[in-house]
Amino acid sequence: MLFRTANLSQLDSFDEIIDVRTPAEFAEDHIPGAINCPVLSNEERVIVGTLYQQVSPFEARKVGAALIAKNIAQHLEKTFHAHPKSWKPLIYCWRGGQRSGAMSIILAQVGWAAHKLEGGYKTYRREVLEKLDVLPAAFHYRVICGATGSGKSRLLAALTAVGAQVLDLEGLAQHRGSVLGGLPQQPQPSQKWFENSLVQTLQSFDPAQAVYVEAESNKIGRLNLPAALHQAMHTSACVVLDTAPEARLALLQEDYRHFIEAPDRLITLLQVLHPFHGSKRIEHWNALIHAGEFRALVEELLALHYDPSYLRALDKHYTRLDQAQHLALSDLSGDALIPVARALHEQR
């Protein structure tokens, strides 16, 4: 029995989507819901690729075929053995070529209705990029603006709790968006996975309802925002949080508490600000860190760096900022923000 082919529009018609690329390729990005059953390991793919380049395609295929057969046999014994005859899998690799073809042929010979994805992951990736060019323009946004520590992310969480549509860019990027915004013990995803997650999130929204999103620069950590999304945000309605200074300081000392436990890490990261503030001020901030004067450090960082740079960026990019709705906040607890979020959401 020969395997059959399928296209991206048929993804929902399969019992399982199987990515046969290497674990490294799968970790970088994959079709949502897919499982990884590699026909070559990371190391084996290097071996075969080296043979292809340095010896000959024929020798590479001989070695590759033996490795692929061995690995598919292990998947049959350990992963697929309990599946009934009615099981219908979709298999893909990078371009829908030899790796997915080998797996599809063997599964089809067993008797399963195996299909190979036409064009493989490469076709899926191209569709993601095409969607990122057009999807952002399908929605109207309400951009939550406010200086560092004003509670933008907490308000988004409250909006989610009351049923509003929220595009949590920092949540998807696993980064708070500033020099000090990396999350402890939590690396950022790949650019491809971030874009993939954006498409999945946008496709879940109702275009008739507002989408709440936090004002961001064109990068969150090391990840780039799609140009179409950034452009749509810049021309959208804004909501500005005017948060009391004490509430801001309390939030920042709570959310960035991990730096109190790792002061050397904080000192290292602050070196990025050297071109803007010079050696004398950086040394002063280092002294505050060594002395445990974190409140004084936060006050100075806000006044001398974060607030001026944030306000300049808002004024430059958000064309409807002068028409923004302003919210005065003094309590950033979840209980206090829920009624604020509900009132916003009810405005529609």
Secondary structure, DSSP 8 states (H G I E B T S, - for coil): ---EEE-GGGGGG-SEEEE-S-HHHHHH---TT-EE--SS-HHHHHHHHHHHHHT-HHHHHHHHHHHHHHHHHHHHHHTSTT--TT--EEEE-SSSSHHHHHHHHHHHHHT---EEETTHHHHHHHHHHHHHHHGGGGS-EEEEE-STTS-HHHHHHHHHHTT-EEE-HHHHHTB-SSTT-BBTTB----HHHHHHHHHHHHHTS-TTS-EEEE---SEETTEE--HHHHHHHHTSEEEEEEE-HHHHHHHHHHHTTHHHH-HHHHHHHHGGGHHHHHHHHHHHHHHHHHTT-HHHHHHHHIIIIIHHHHHHHHHHH-TTGGG-EEEEES--SHHHHHHHHHHHHHH-
